[in-house]
Amino acid sequence: MSLEGMVIEEEMCPVTEEEKNALLHKKHKDIARIDQESKRTHGWYVRVRFMGKVHSKFFSDRKCGGKNSSLLSAIGWRNQTEKLLGKVRTNRHMVTVSSSGTGVVGVRLNEDLGRYEVSWVTPIGKQGKTSVSINKHGKRGAFERACAIRAQKERERLQGH
């Protein structure tokens, strides 16, 4: 899939100066401000990570017509790139790479205790944990149950329930 030559969807432009200033001071996921005087570089750098690949683009204040315009262009490019890639658009932090050894984020095998341990972040930002017994469900059954619990908890977090 090529992202070159992509047309940016129009975004609602802030109407008042106050709204423009609020937009500049608000945090935007995957978008960083670059102000490097020594290289006369000013603009917004967008980095979209998905499925092990990084898609990035720089939006120069000079080329876009100012700080607000370059930020709006950066937001539009990020949103459209995520849409094209099939990535869920959210401002919440998403972990997509597992380091647990099971290959599933938030699910790990605890062989000493004979269980799969499941962890997640609740919609209010607290840590949630549970476990599924291998003795009770078998290794495959426990793993499948643990994965189902993790998937359900992630859906709840993203929906804000």
N, C-alpha and C positions, 0 to 999 in steps of 0.2 A: 504494500500500500504506500503510495507516494503522497507526501504532504506538501510537496512543492507546488506552487501556483494555486494554493487553496484560497478560496474566497472567504473572507471573514464575515460572519453574520453580524448584522448591525445590532448594537447594544443600546439600551436606553441611556442617553447622555444625561448627566446631571444638569439640572435646570439653573440652579442658583450657584453663586460663588461659594456659599456655605456648603452646599452638597458636593461641589468639586473639591474643596479643601478636605471634607470628610472622607472622600474617596481616596485621596492621596495619603491620608494618615491611617487608613484602615489596613489591616493585614490581608494579604491575598495569597492563598495557598499556591505554592509552586511558582511564585513570582517574586523576584528580588530586585531591589533598586541598585543600580550601578552608577556611582558618581566618582570617576577617576580623572581628576584634574590633569595629572601628568600626561595622560594620553588623550585628553579632551573627549572623554567618553562619558556620556550621560544618557541614561535610558533604563529600560526594564528588561530583565532577563527571565525568560520563562523556561522551565524545565519540567516536562511531563514524563514521569516514569511509569511504565506499564509492561507487564509480562517480561521483565528482564531487559527491556530496551529503554533508552532515554531519547526523547525528542525535545530539542531545544531551539530557541530562537531569541534574538536580541531585537528590541524595539527602541530605536534611537529617538530621543526627544527632537533632534534637528529634522530627521526625515519624516517624523509623524506630525510635526507641528506643535510641539510642546509637551510638557510633563503629563498633563491630563490626557491628551490625545494618544500619546504613546502607551499610557497605562490602559486606556480603553481598548486599544489595539491588542495589547498583550493579553488582557482578560478574554477578549473575543477569540484570539488564536488558541489560547489554552482550552477554553470551553469547546470549541469546534474540534480541536485535536483529540480531546478526551472522547468526544462523541464518535468521531471517526474510528478511533481505536476500540471502542466498546467499553471504555472505562467509566465507572459510575462517577458522576459529578457531585462531589461533596467537599465541604471544607473541613471535614473531620479527618484525622490521621488514619490512614489505611496501611496495615502491614500486609504485604503480599508475598514475602519471601520467608519460608520457614527455616529455622535453624534447630528445630527440635529433634530431627532424625526421623520423624514420621512422614515428613513432606507436607504436613498440614499445619498451618499457622494456628497456634493456640492449643494444639493437641500433642502431648508427649507421653511416651511409655515410661512407667516407673516399674521396672522388673522386680526390684527389691520388695515392693508392696503388692505386686501382682495386679496392676491396674493402669488404665490410661487416665491421665490427668488433663482436664480441660480448663482453660483460662480465657477470660475475655474482659472487656471494659464495658461497664454498664452505661446506659444513656446519660447518666449524671456524672460519669467519669470515674466511678469507683471500680476496683478490681473484683471480678467474680470468679469463683473457682468451684469445680466439682470433680468427681472421679467416677469411672465406670469399671467395675470388677471384671477381671479376666476369668476368675474362677466361676462366677455366676453366669457370664454371657459367652465364654470362649474368647480366644484372642481376636478372631475376625469380627465376631459380634460386638465385642466391647469397643473395638476400633470404630466400627460403623456407627454405633450409638454415640461415641464421643464426637465423631465428626458431625453427626446430625445435631447434637447439642450446640456445638461451636457455631455451626451455620445458622441455627435459629437465634442464638444470642447476638450474632453479628447483624442479622436482619433487624432485630429489635433495636440495637444500638443505632443503626443507620436511619431507622424510621423514627427514632426518638421516643420509643415506648418504654 
